Amino acid sequence: MDYTAKLDAALSRLHEEGRYRTFIDIERTNGQFPHATWKRPDGVEQPITVWCGNDYLGMGQHPVVLKAMHEALDATGAGSGGTRNISGTTVYHKRLEAELADLHGKEAALLFTSAYIANDATLSTLPKLFPGLIIYSDSLNHASMIEGIRRNGGAKRIFRHNDLDHLREMMAADDPDAPKLIAFESIYSMDGDFGPIEAICDIADEFGALTYLDEVHAVGMYGPRGGGVAERDRLMHRIDIINGTLAKAFGVMGGYIAASDKMCDAIRSYAPGFIFTTSLPPAVAAGAAASVAHLKRDQALREQHQTQASILKLRLKGLGLPIIDHGTHIVPVIVGDPVHTKQLSDMLLDGYGIYVQPINFPTVPRGTERLRFTPSPVHGPREMDHLVNAMDELWSHCALNRAELTA
């Protein structure tokens, strides 16, 4: 077997389809985000503006977060020193879990090294706790949810995206006595649309099912204290397990679930993805706790974020560009071809210093390739003008169709 030839063939397929992913080597400068420096392949350093980051509120550079991290680093050193079960639980981890439980109005929270791991570990463990569990999963759920459900060895049903009739039809066809769980998201990150949380909770009540809600793209940004869309809609008490991240609006890293004390205790005790993983560094936990606590009080920052997203969508619509607008902070512009998407991304970066990563299959379906913009409160009028003018010029230059999509 020529293993090298097999690798070459696999990589060549990606190049031929125009969806080979390249890393852009950037250096963020504290206090200057969204401005950064791109280390070009030719060694030249070029100033750029980041328009595709997940640090939605700029909390990765907030003085409150940095101060907490510096203090914890000076006090404890770099790493945690072990798994949570073996010397890796500190006062910083416990403090962060308490902040998160309070944020979501739950009895407890459980930290993981990422929201991906939190989803994967939790969803793959639940059938051990509820033998015969059937999981009903939205077809556009994140890869981490899909992987966790796939690996758990239990029964699964995939319902069409946000299709409540299809979900109810599937649940009605199954054993009424079987344990059930509905897994879905509050905001789907590629189209930026909302999940029908209240309606799904009603169906869960009807069929005696648990609810599992991924709020990764909503925590920190929605609700009066940043608890997510479920908090905004006053539905947190109806969700059994909430998944969130510390790496987007909170600006640090890590993931978590928030649930009842018994649920968190059971996942903690049974999930290999929790048991056998080194815990977050204390400095990271301290910074995340400071960020969560701060955003519980900073509604003005959330409102500014929504304002900037609305302005960008309005201006891109004014150009006739095919954007998808479901009322969230995510701004997808559909290009529809992987090669054109990559070319447009490259031209924005090279010619205008605008960094937005192309989104191709399998992240989105073929034919819906896109540029996905994530405006933040620190993208000011100057950055906005530069982006809109660049998109206007390049869209015409590339002879792409200007056909507005309706949500």
C-alpha positions in Angstrom: 0.0 0.0 0.0 1.4 3.4 -1.0 0.0 5.5 1.9 1.7 8.7 0.6 -0.1 8.4 -2.7 -3.4 7.9 -0.9 -2.8 11.1 1.1 -1.9 13.0 -2.1 -5.1 11.8 -3.8 -7.2 12.9 -0.9 -5.7 16.3 -0.7 -5.8 16.7 -4.5 -9.5 16.2 -4.5 -10.0 19.1 -2.1 -7.8 21.3 -4.3 -9.7 20.3 -7.5 -13.1 21.1 -5.8 -11.8 24.4 -4.7 -12.4 23.7 -1.0 -8.9 23.1 0.3 -8.7 25.0 3.6 -5.7 27.3 4.2 -4.7 28.9 7.5 -4.2 32.6 7.6 -1.3 33.4 9.9 -2.5 36.5 11.9 -1.3 38.3 15.0 -3.9 40.1 17.1 -2.7 43.2 19.0 -4.2 43.7 22.4 -6.4 46.8 22.4 -6.6 47.0 18.6 -9.1 44.3 17.7 -10.5 43.9 15.0 -7.2 45.1 13.6 -4.5 42.6 13.3 -1.3 41.8 11.3 -1.3 39.2 8.5 2.0 37.3 8.1 1.9 36.8 4.4 3.5 33.7 2.8 6.2 36.0 1.3 7.2 37.1 4.8 5.7 40.6 4.4 3.5 41.8 7.3 0.2 43.4 6.2 -2.3 45.2 8.4 -5.8 43.6 8.2 -9.3 43.9 9.7 -10.7 40.6 11.0 -14.4 40.2 9.9 -14.9 36.5 10.6 -13.8 36.2 14.2 -15.9 34.6 17.0 -14.8 37.0 19.6 -18.1 38.6 19.0 -17.9 41.3 21.7 -14.2 41.9 21.8 -14.0 40.4 25.4 -10.7 38.7 24.5 -9.0 42.1 25.0 -11.2 43.5 27.8 -9.2 44.8 30.8 -11.5 43.0 33.3 -10.7 39.6 31.6 -6.9 40.3 31.2 -6.6 41.5 34.8 -8.2 38.3 36.1 -6.0 36.1 34.0 -2.8 37.9 35.0 -3.7 37.6 38.7 -4.5 33.9 38.4 -1.4 33.2 36.3 0.8 35.0 38.9 -0.9 33.1 41.7 -1.0 29.6 40.3 1.3 29.2 37.3 0.4 28.0 33.8 -1.4 24.7 33.8 -4.0 23.0 36.0 -1.7 20.0 36.7 -4.2 17.2 36.0 -7.7 16.1 35.2 -10.6 17.4 37.2 -10.6 14.1 39.2 -6.9 14.1 39.8 -5.6 17.5 41.2 -7.1 19.6 38.3 -10.0 21.2 40.2 -9.2 24.6 41.6 -11.1 27.5 43.1 -11.1 29.1 39.7 -12.9 26.2 38.1 -15.5 26.1 40.9 -16.0 29.8 40.7 -16.6 29.6 36.9 -19.0 26.8 37.2 -21.0 28.7 39.8 -21.1 31.8 37.5 -22.4 29.6 34.6 -25.0 27.9 36.7 -26.2 31.3 37.9 -26.2 32.6 34.3 -28.6 29.9 33.1 -30.7 29.6 36.3 -29.6 26.0 36.8 -28.4 24.1 39.9 -25.0 23.3 38.4 -22.6 23.6 35.5 -19.8 21.4 34.2 -16.7 22.7 32.5 -15.1 21.1 29.4 -12.0 22.1 27.4 -14.3 23.2 24.5 -18.0 23.3 23.6 -17.3 20.7 21.0 -16.1 18.3 23.7 -19.0 19.3 25.9 -21.5 18.3 23.2 -19.7 15.2 22.2 -19.1 13.9 25.7 -22.6 14.7 27.0 -24.6 13.4 24.1 -22.5 10.3 23.8 -23.0 9.6 27.5 -26.7 10.1 27.9 -27.7 6.6 26.7 -25.6 5.1 29.5 -27.8 7.0 32.0 -31.1 6.4 30.2 -31.0 3.0 28.5 -33.1 2.9 25.4 -32.9 6.6 24.9 -34.0 8.0 21.5 -32.4 11.3 20.5 -34.2 13.5 18.0 -31.7 15.8 16.3 -32.2 18.8 14.0 -30.7 18.1 10.6 -28.6 21.3 10.8 -27.1 20.6 14.3 -23.4 21.3 14.8 -20.9 18.6 13.9 -20.1 18.1 17.6 -23.7 17.2 18.4 -23.9 14.9 15.4 -20.7 13.2 16.4 -21.8 12.7 20.0 -25.2 11.3 18.9 -23.5 9.0 16.4 -21.0 7.6 18.9 -23.5 6.9 21.7 -24.8 3.7 20.1 -28.4 4.5 20.8 -31.3 5.2 18.6 -31.5 8.5 16.8 -33.9 10.3 14.6 -33.0 13.3 12.3 -35.8 15.7 11.8 -35.9 18.4 9.0 -34.4 21.7 10.1 -36.9 23.5 12.4 -39.7 21.3 11.0 -42.0 20.8 14.0 -44.5 18.6 12.2 -41.7 16.2 11.1 -40.4 16.1 14.7 -43.9 15.4 16.1 -44.5 12.7 13.5 -41.3 10.9 14.4 -41.9 11.1 18.1 -45.5 9.8 17.7 -44.2 6.8 15.8 -41.9 5.7 18.6 -42.6 3.7 21.8 -44.3 6.1 24.1 -42.5 4.6 27.1 -39.0 5.0 25.6 -36.9 7.8 27.1 -36.5 10.6 24.7 -34.4 13.7 24.2 -34.6 16.6 21.6 -31.3 18.1 20.6 -31.3 21.5 18.8 -29.7 24.9 18.7 -30.9 28.4 19.6 -28.9 30.0 16.7 -27.7 28.1 13.7 -24.3 29.6 12.9 -24.2 29.2 9.1 -27.6 30.7 8.2 -28.0 32.7 11.4 -31.5 31.5 12.0 -33.3 30.9 15.3 -34.5 27.5 16.6 -38.2 27.4 17.7 -37.4 26.9 21.4 -40.8 27.3 22.9 -42.5 25.1 20.3 -39.9 22.4 20.8 -40.4 22.6 24.5 -44.1 22.1 24.0 -43.5 19.0 22.0 -41.1 17.7 24.6 -43.7 18.1 27.2 -46.3 16.4 25.0 -44.0 13.3 24.6 -42.2 13.4 28.0 -38.8 14.2 26.4 -35.8 15.9 27.8 -34.5 19.0 26.0 -30.9 19.7 25.0 -30.2 23.2 23.7 -26.9 24.4 22.2 -26.6 28.2 22.9 -23.0 28.5 21.7 -23.7 31.4 19.3 -26.0 33.2 21.7 -24.5 33.1 25.2 -23.2 36.5 26.2 -25.1 38.2 23.4 -28.8 37.6 24.0 -31.0 38.0 27.1 -30.8 40.6 29.8 -27.8 39.0 31.4 -26.3 37.2 28.3 -27.9 33.8 29.1 -28.8 33.3 25.5 -32.0 33.1 23.4 -33.7 30.9 26.0 -33.1 33.7 28.6 -34.3 36.4 26.2 -37.5 34.4 25.6 -37.9 33.4 29.3 -37.6 29.7 28.5 -34.5 28.6 30.4 -36.5 26.8 33.0 -37.9 24.6 30.3 -34.5 23.4 29.0 -33.0 20.4 30.8 -29.4 20.8 29.4 -27.9 23.9 28.0 -24.6 23.8 26.2 -22.4 26.9 25.8 -19.0 28.1 25.0 -16.5 30.4 26.6 -14.6 30.9 23.3 -16.9 33.2 21.4 -18.8 36.1 23.2 -16.9 35.5 26.4 -13.6 35.8 24.5 -11.5 33.1 26.2 -11.8 29.3 25.6 -13.6 26.2 26.9 -17.2 24.9 26.9 -19.7 23.7 29.4 -23.2 22.3 30.1 -25.6 23.8 32.7 -28.3 21.5 34.1 -29.6 20.0 37.3 -27.1 19.0 40.0 -27.9 15.3 39.4 -27.5 15.6 35.6 -24.1 17.3 35.9 -23.0 14.9 38.6 -23.9 11.9 36.3 -22.1 13.3 33.2 -19.1 14.1 35.4 -19.1 10.6 36.7 -19.7 8.7 33.4 -18.4 10.8 30.5 -14.8 9.7 29.3 -14.5 13.1 27.5 -14.7 14.7 30.9 -13.0 12.2 33.1 -9.8 11.7 31.1 -9.1 15.2 29.9 -6.8 17.7 31.6 -8.8 20.6 33.0 -8.6 24.2 31.7 -5.7 26.2 33.0 -6.7 28.2 36.1 -5.8 31.5 34.3 -8.3 30.6 31.5 -11.0 29.7 34.0 -10.4 33.0 35.9 -10.6 35.1 32.7 -13.8 33.3 31.6 -15.4 33.8 35.1 -14.6 37.5 34.9 -16.0 37.8 31.4 -19.3 36.0 32.3 -19.7 38.1 35.4 -19.0 41.3 33.5 -21.4 40.5 30.6 -24.2 39.8 33.1 -24.2 43.6 33.7 -23.2 45.0 30.3 -26.4 45.2 28.3 -25.2 48.2 26.4 -22.4 46.2 24.8 -25.0 43.6 23.6 -27.2 46.3 22.2 -24.2 47.9 20.4 -23.4 44.5 18.9 -26.9 44.1 17.5 -26.9 47.6 16.1 -23.6 47.0 14.2 -25.0 43.7 12.7 -28.2 45.5 11.7 -26.3 48.3 10.0 -24.1 45.8 8.0 -27.0 43.8 6.8 -28.9 46.9 5.8 -26.0 48.2 3.8 -25.2 44.9 2.1 -28.9 44.6 1.2 -28.7 48.1 -0.3 -26.1 46.8 -2.7 -28.4 44.0 -3.7 -26.0 41.3 -2.4 -27.5 37.9 -1.6 -27.4 37.9 2.1 -29.4 35.8 4.5 -31.1 37.7 7.3 -32.9 35.9 10.1 -32.5 38.7 12.6 -29.4 37.5 14.3 -25.9 38.9 14.5 -24.5 36.5 11.8 -24.3 37.9 8.3 -23.9 35.3 5.5 -23.4 36.4 1.9 -24.1 33.5 -0.5 -21.6 33.1 -3.3 -22.7 29.6 -4.3 -19.4 28.3 -5.7 -16.3 27.1 -3.8 -13.8 28.5 -6.3 -15.5 31.9 -6.5 -15.8 32.0 -2.7 -12.2 31.4 -2.2 -11.2 33.9 -4.9 -13.4 36.6 -3.3 -11.9 35.9 0.1 -8.4 36.1 -1.3 -9.1 39.3 -3.2 -10.5 40.9 -0.1 -7.5 39.9 1.9 -4.8 40.8 -0.7 -6.3 44.0 -2.1 -8.3 45.5 0.8 -6.8 44.0 4.0 -10.2 42.4 4.9 -10.1 38.9 6.4 -13.2 36.8 6.0 -12.7 33.0 5.7 -14.6 31.2 2.9 -17.2 28.7 4.1 -17.5 25.6 1.9 -18.8 22.1 2.0 -19.1 20.1 4.3 -19.7 23.0 6.7 -22.5 24.1 4.4 -24.3 22.2 1.6 -22.8 22.4 -1.9 -24.1 25.3 -3.9 -24.5 27.5 -0.8 -20.8 28.4 -0.3 -20.5 31.7 1.4 -18.6 34.5 3.1 -19.8 34.8 6.7 -19.3 38.1 8.4 -19.4 38.6 12.2 -19.6 42.3 13.0 -18.8 43.3 16.5 -19.1 46.5 18.7 -15.5 47.3 17.8 -16.1 47.4 14.1 -16.6 51.1 13.7 -17.9 53.3 10.8 -14.5 53.4 9.1 -14.2 49.6 9.1 -17.8 49.3 7.9 -17.4 51.7 5.1 -14.2 50.0 3.9 -15.9 46.5 3.9 -19.1 47.7 2.1 -17.1 49.5 -0.6 -14.8 46.5 -1.1 -17.8 44.1 -1.5 -19.4 46.5 -4.0 -16.3 46.7 -6.1 -15.4 43.0 -6.0 -18.9 41.7 -6.6 -19.1 43.7 -9.8 -15.5 42.8 -10.8 -16.2 39.1 -10.3 -19.5 39.4 -12.3 -21.5 37.6 -9.5 -25.2 37.8 -9.5 -26.9 40.4 -7.3 -30.1 38.6 -6.2 -31.3 39.3 -2.7 -32.4 36.2 -0.8 -35.5 36.5 1.4 -35.4 35.0 4.8 
